[in-house]
Amino acid sequence: MENELIPKKAYAEIEQMITSAESVVGIDAKKTHIIIIHKLMEIEKRLKALESK
């Protein structure tokens, strides 16, 4: 991909975290969703802090 949205190193780290040999699709869906939700909660917390300034 010419215009990468995620740096290659970060992509590889995330890929390694969510990969699952037991899954038919190759990723652990539960772990993937937990990572996404956690990141969204961090973003929400930062946004609230910025809004309160």
C-alpha positions as CSV (number, residue, x, y, z in Angstrom):
1,M,0.0,0.0,0.0
2,E,1.5,3.3,-1.1
3,N,-0.1,5.5,1.5
4,E,0.0,3.4,4.6
5,L,-2.4,4.3,7.3
6,I,-0.4,2.4,9.9
7,P,3.4,2.3,10.0
8,K,4.7,-1.2,9.1
9,K,6.2,-1.8,12.5
10,A,2.9,-1.0,14.3
11,Y,1.0,-3.1,11.8
12,A,3.3,-6.1,12.4
13,E,2.9,-5.7,16.2
14,I,-0.9,-5.5,16.0
15,E,-1.0,-8.4,13.6
16,Q,1.1,-10.5,16.0
17,M,-1.2,-9.6,19.0
18,I,-4.4,-10.6,17.2
19,T,-3.2,-13.7,15.2
20,S,-4.8,-17.0,16.2
21,A,-4.0,-20.4,14.7
22,E,-7.2,-21.8,16.1
23,S,-9.4,-19.3,14.3
24,V,-10.7,-20.0,10.8
25,V,-10.1,-16.4,9.8
26,G,-6.7,-16.3,11.4
27,I,-7.4,-13.7,14.2
28,D,-8.7,-13.9,17.7
29,A,-11.9,-11.8,17.4
30,K,-12.4,-11.4,21.1
31,K,-8.9,-10.1,21.6
32,T,-9.3,-7.8,18.5
33,H,-12.5,-6.3,19.9
34,I,-11.0,-5.8,23.3
35,I,-8.0,-3.9,21.8
36,I,-10.3,-1.7,19.7
37,I,-12.6,-1.0,22.7
38,H,-9.7,-0.2,24.9
39,K,-8.2,2.2,22.4
40,L,-11.6,3.9,21.9
41,M,-11.9,4.3,25.7
42,E,-8.5,5.9,25.8
43,I,-9.5,8.3,23.0
44,E,-12.7,9.2,24.8
45,K,-10.8,9.9,28.0
46,R,-8.4,12.2,26.2
47,L,-11.2,14.0,24.3
48,K,-13.0,14.7,27.6
49,A,-9.8,16.1,29.1
50,L,-9.4,18.4,26.1
51,E,-13.0,19.5,26.2
52,S,-12.8,20.4,29.9
53,K,-9.9,22.8,29.2
